[in-house]
Every structure is written in structure tokens, then in C-alpha cells.
Amino acid sequence: MFDIFFYFLIFVFGLIVGSFLNCVIFRLEKNESFLKGRSYCPFCRHSLNFLDLVPLFSFLFLKGRCRYCQKPISWQYFLVETATGLIFLLIFIFFGPLNMEFSGQTILSLIYYWTIASFLIVIFVYDLRHYIIPDKAIYPAIIIAFIFRFFEVLSFNHWNLPAIFNFRATYFEPMFFPILSAVLASGFFLAIVLVSKGQWMGVGDIKLAFLMGLMLGWPNILIALFLAFFIGALVGVFLILKNKKTFKSEIPFGPFLILGTFIALFFGSQIIDWYTVFFLI
């Protein structure tokens, strides 16, 4: 029972973060600071109080409409909060402590994955809405991912800084495959951008691929890229069949990359095992 209650608290924590991420996304669009100023309705600009900002419940209680002007509230708010809660819970299940025995390294890992997941959610929605990956989200995420990989080096060497600065290759083993994955993934997208002269992919996808490589490492980056292209192709065909898009229509690829990233993060090992059993044996 304690585990279930704790999981519920993690989910609620994710909902609260998701509500904050909605604010970040909205203010990025408006080029406003998300660190100051009260939240407000985008239509009537009335300041929102606490009862208007309770994750999920405010949307349901208000029946998806502003309390003050009755304009419809975007489903983005409900979906982002729900997705963030579920992703935070999955991160805790996959990367959290066994038997609820916390350690400094476990807490650091949770904070890292929750932080990177938050950046990815912001990028997902922003790219879906505006067809652009914001530098204000992607660059901090890359820096944080690189710093975390360096802390893994410290952990691998039992926090032995003098040994690390001897620059022996074995000391940097935890960083090798993530950096290699980041370079190869971003290089692959750079080649696509150069060949297509920016028609097939954007520069933002190169940066996102670099972040994916740092986050996932090898071989999970391959799983993420394959899933991104596969899911993107399925969605593209579906939209064409529904006459929502044509073959010449632009579709943001960032959301598919991020979806592939989360699937590979949580289930990459199982997918590789499944592939090995069914195709290589």
C-alpha cells in the first residue's frame, strides 16, 4: 500500500510540473518570462487564482472553459499535465530506488531524467504548434545531459578527481558511447539537412538528435531513431489518406523524435531483446 501511495504522489508531482510546463510553453510563444507574473487567460487576460490552476481537476470542473470569459481552454493543458504525470511516474519506476532505498546517485538520476523529460515535453508541444525547436529549451537540455554524463564519470571512478585528470581513456568510458551516439545521430541529420537543403529536416532536429544521443547512448539511440521514422511515416500516410496533408506538406519531426526517445528510454532493452530473439536466432 505504501508503494501505491508513493507512486500516486509521484504522479501528482508530475501533474504539478506539467502545469508549470504549460506556463513555460505559453510564455515562450509570447516571449515572456515564466519566472514572474501571475498566470492569466489568453483571451480575456484575467488573472487566474488557485482554483483555476489545479492540474486536471480545474479543467474538468470548469468543463474546459475559462471561468471569467467562458472561452474554451485548449486540451493541450489537460494532455500535457497528464503526460507529464505518467512520464514522471515511469521514470521513477524504471530509474528510481529498489525497495524505496534512496541514495545520492539515485536521487541525482531521478532529478536528471525528470528535468530532461520536462525539456522534451516543452520541445514536443512547441514544435508541434510552431514547427520550430526553441533554442531556449534545447541548449540547456544538452548542457544538463553533458554535465550528468560527467558526473557518471565521477561515480564510475568513485569520485576520484585526481585519477580522472590523468586522462586515461578507461576513466571516461561512461561518456564514450553517449557522446559517440550524439555525434553519429546529429551527423546523420546534418547530412539529411545538407542533401535536402533544409527541405526534409531542420537545424533544430540536428540539435535534438545530439541531445537524444547523450541521453540514450548506444544502442538505444538506434531504437529511438527507427521508431521516430516508423511512427512518423505511419502518421504521415494516415494524414494523407484523410486529406489532412499532401506529400508536399510540412510535418514537424521533433515530436516523433521525442516519442521515439521516451519509448527507447523505457523499453529499449526489451525491444533489442525481442529483435535478437526473433530475427537473429
Buried (B, 14 or more C-beta within 10 A) or exposed (E): EEEEEEBEEBBBBBBBBBBBBBBBBBBBBEEEEBEEEEBBBEEEEEEBEEEBBBBBEBBEEBEBEBBBEEEEBBEBBBBBBBBBBBBBBBBBEEBBBEEEEEEEEBEBBBEBBBBBBBBBBBBBBBBBEEBBBBEEBBEEBBEBBBEBBEBBBBBBBEEEEEBBEEEEEEBBEBBBBBBBBBBBBBBBBBEBBEEEEEEEBBBBBBBBBBBBBBBBBBBBBBBBBBBBBEBBEEBBEEBEEEEEBEEEEEBBBBBBBBBBBBBBBBBBEEBBEEEEEEEEE
